[in-house]
Amino acid sequence: MWPGLALCALLTLGGTALSRLPMLAEAGVSPLVPALLLGIVAGNLPLARHLSQTGPGLAFATRRLLRGGIVLFGLSLTLQQVAGLGPKVLVLDALVIAGVLAGGYGIGTRLLGLDRDTALLTSAGSAICGAAAVLATESTIRARPAATSMAVATVVLFGSLAMLVYPLLYSLLDLPQGLFGIYIGATVHEVAQVVAAGEAVGPEALANAVIVKLVRVMLLVPFLLIVGQWWQQRQDGDAEDGDRGGLMIPWFAFGFLAVVAFNSLVALPAPLHAALVQLGQLALTMAMAALGFETRLSRLRALGPKPFLLALILFALLVGGGGLASVLIMG
């Protein structure tokens, strides 16, 4: 197992170093993305064929470390933050998530002809919390690495575009800064991208955007519970009676929820809290590096441009439909 973990650690160090380059740091790019890209490059080198001993470590990273990172992600949220903006925020976030998931999966599988893995992962990344949602969903449905990598790529592309589009929209739309912050939090992909877009608008927008976004993160738990059962039913329907698998219960989702509750009740010393947050980020980055290493470019090419077209449609739905929902529910 150790050779695979050492490889993940090396790719993680490289990804972290790249994310701290001025251009990437200013754009709010987390280490997950460079680590994924480095993993894809390394995994497609001729030398990778001779690294079969890395398999157990890569599997540990894409399963155990991934789930541990999602659990520690709960330290980013408290129940007090959820209550701060009232129950309407839950309604708004739930509506946005449900609309993007249902629309994305339907459009992806029926109109664009994408496989179910790619359609669901791309929709989850757009609807909930970017790469973290893609990774959590991948762990629940056990998707192919190529589908996961493509979904993360779409989140990065359109989430980065959102950081440019939303400040421009604020200058064009006659919306109060606080309401526009809610709009940002309900519709932008990644937490870091929400922070960047909110900061560009103003302090009130930033405060509301972060809280609304973290509520979306919390809704990852019921989504995983629902999609795990639904996915198993679909798998059972496709399998022979004797080939049906066991019930998929994403236990790490309960761990995430427990950490949120703990974080709401117990004030950890700031250095310890920061260290645990960094540990969770490290675990997710190593998992992303492992997924990248297991991704083959030939499989990405086979997916073609359709995942990006789906992500573009979902981006338009978030900007337009999410903005309308924000005004109608919170305005």
Sequence and secondary structure as in RCSB ss.txt:
>XXXX:A:sequence
MWPGLALCALLTLGGTALSRLPMLAEAGVSPLVPALLLGIVAGNLPLARHLSQTGPGLAFATRRLLRGGIVLFGL
SLTLQQVAGLGPKVLVLDALVIAGVLAGGYGIGTRLLGLDRDTALLTSAGSAICGAAAVLATESTIRARPAATSM
AVATVVLFGSLAMLVYPLLYSLLDLPQGLFGIYIGATVHEVAQVVAAGEAVGPEALANAVIVKLVRVMLLVPFLL
IVGQWWQQRQDGDAEDGDRGGLMIPWFAFGFLAVVAFNSLVALPAPLHAALVQLGQLALTMAMAALGFETRLSRL
RALGPKPFLLALILFALLVGGGGLASVLIMG
>XXXX:A:secstr
 HHHHHHHHHHHHHHHHHHTSHHHHHTT  THHHHHHHHHHHHTSGGGGG GGGHHHHHHIIIIIHHHHHHHGGG
G  HHHHHHT HHHHHHHHHHHHHHHHHHHHIIIIIS   HHHHHHHHHHHHTTTHHHHHHHHHHHT  HHHHHH
HHHHHHHHHHHHHHHHHHHHHHS   HHHHHHHHHHH SSHHHHHHHHHHH HHHHHHHHHHHHHHHHTHHHHHH
HHHHHHHHHHHHHS GGG       HHHHHHHHHHHHHHH    HHHHHHHHHHHHHHHHHHHHHHHHT  HHHH
HHHTTHHHHHHHHHHHHHHHHHHHHHHHHH 
